[in-house]
Amino acid sequence: MTAERVPFGVLPDGLAVDAVTLSNRRGMKVRIISYGATIQSLSAPDRSGHQSDVVLGYASLAGYVSSSSYFGATVGRYANRIAAARFMLDGRSYSLAANNGANSLHGGATGFDKRLWTIADVRGGPEASATLTYTSQDGEEGYPGTLEITATFALNDKNELAIEYRATTDKPTIVNLTSHSYFNLAGEASPNSILGELLTIPADAITPTDNGLIPTGQFRPVDGTPFDFRKPTKIGSGIRDGRDEQILYAQGYDHNFVIARAVSDDLRLNARVEDPDSGRVLEVYSNQPGIQFYTGNFLDGTIVGKSGRTYRQSDGLCIEPQLFPDTPNQAAFSSARLEPGQTYVNRILYRFSTGARRT
């Protein structure tokens, strides 16, 4: 198990960005860059043992600096959307950057994805890991409290990548962090979209949204809808079902699935994705109550990825373990509040394997 740190580029202000590549003895490799604590590449074997990069992204730093697509990034201080870019805390109203129509998305105009993190620790050995840190100052992007964050990425010989986000604050605030990787198990360079991949999400409900993708505060059962992935289902089977207004609002899937109603001490299965052609299987586990399932609906062919191919709608999928969107403004949801003396923890596990060929 190895961990290698090398330069990745230089930001316009002259600050250096480094990359850490974690490798295991089975050939799996993960590269994390310090800009945005971003997963820049992740290679996993198919059923024949062939390794392919299965996450979308850019070949160089310039793409990450100029893009707003969040490829592989750590997003926060509040991942997902906050309605009207505003929330109340202890009787005070806090205004955020409205960078998604009238709403705030993924921490605002300059969220954690656009910040230079510090690589604090790199280790090889029985488990290869990299720990990155970032300090979000009181008032940054409108959020209260100075937040101290660590993001630890660890790869083992079971082809499991674990991410642990931890955060503390010096005064009450709200926190919701996640990883925003776009996966295509056929391979980032493959001509295949994700529409033929089989998805399982063990969720009985979603939190439906209005046409601005803000939750209504309701819990809608998935039974009899295009959102029922309780059994393995081709993603493409319902993604264009225009009879469901939720599909129309998001131009596909961009919805929070209810795994539970509260954060857990233990990891729970959030989703399983299988690519029938390559045999690659990805299982996602976390301690969070929800996952945002997103099918790259706004990829429009204007982005050129690592392999030189343009990315189009449904070329990648995101499974983002997190609190429910707009939790600070939704009385029916759990709390996003973090107090001094408490530690926010989001634990995510990506488990890669292969399945037999389906006939």
Phi, psi and omega in degrees: 000125184232157175221119185238129179254129180218160175294146178241340180160181181231132179287162180304333179273005176093356180283140184275141175247130179249163176235144174241125177254120177262132182228140174249178186281357178259006176094357179285139181224144177227129177248127178243132177253152185285343174282111179076010185044058194257135170281107184273329176206154179207111180260136180220149184279150170270187185293345177264000181091001181284129181272135173221148173288125187247015175237142178285153179169192184248155179282335184224168183298326185304321180297318180292325180292320186272342187271155173240027184268352175063030181302114174070004191280158165277123183247144181169180015289334173236108177295149180076201192257146171237123187298136176057018178051045185204145173209161179253141176213119181054042176081000180249140178267131178246130180258134181244172176289130176270090183251012178217077190065231179276357188253166174259137183233130171052041172095355175108196186296324178231076180281189183296338177293340181252017181251149176272116179271160177262130174278105188270334185202137177226128184222141167257201177106212181300333177218130179270133185213158173221131177246126179245149181230154175208141175250116177263114187288154175307125179093351179300126183056020176094357183274141179279153173086140172278122185253127176257120188239140168236143175231114181249124178251126183225131180245132178244182183277002175267011184060042176245129173253119178254137173238131174234119174260132176227144181210144173229159184224159178260355171202162186307137180206186173238146183217139174200103183248150173200172176259136188247047178285140172262120181255141165224107188288347172286342182118142181301327181272358184287148173285351182281137173277185178270002187293334179269358180283147182265126184242136171235128174230116182280063182234133179271350184210159168241167170258098184297159185237168168275187184285356172261010179066029173260130180304143177279348184095357180266167172240115184255124178301144180276347184304125178077016182236169175292359182261007180272098178245028182290340170242154180307124185222137175297131181301323182289349186291332182234001189292342179241027179281092183290356177285345181254117184298334178296323176294321179294316181303317187264355186059035184139218178258126171204067193223152175272124176261136186272101176280321179201183180254358181206161175295145182247159171282338185249161175281140177236148175294125178260322184194155172226130180237135179228132174262110186300327184287308183278337185084357180295139178234134174238124172249135181244127178238150172199175175260006185272157183279341184225161168229138171268120176257119185229136186250031175061039187296336185257010170284122192237016178088003180266354181255131177257121184273188186302325184272359182091001178270147174281145178265128178238172182311133178069022173277349177205158177233149176245137172235105191245100178291131187189177167288166180293148176302144174059025180308320182299339181252009186239108183296333183279350182264170177286184186265145173255010186286139173234127181258155170304138182093343176264161176235122172284136178222126168238115179253126181234138176231125173255117181249120181255138177207188176226150178245165178290156179296133178272142179249000000 
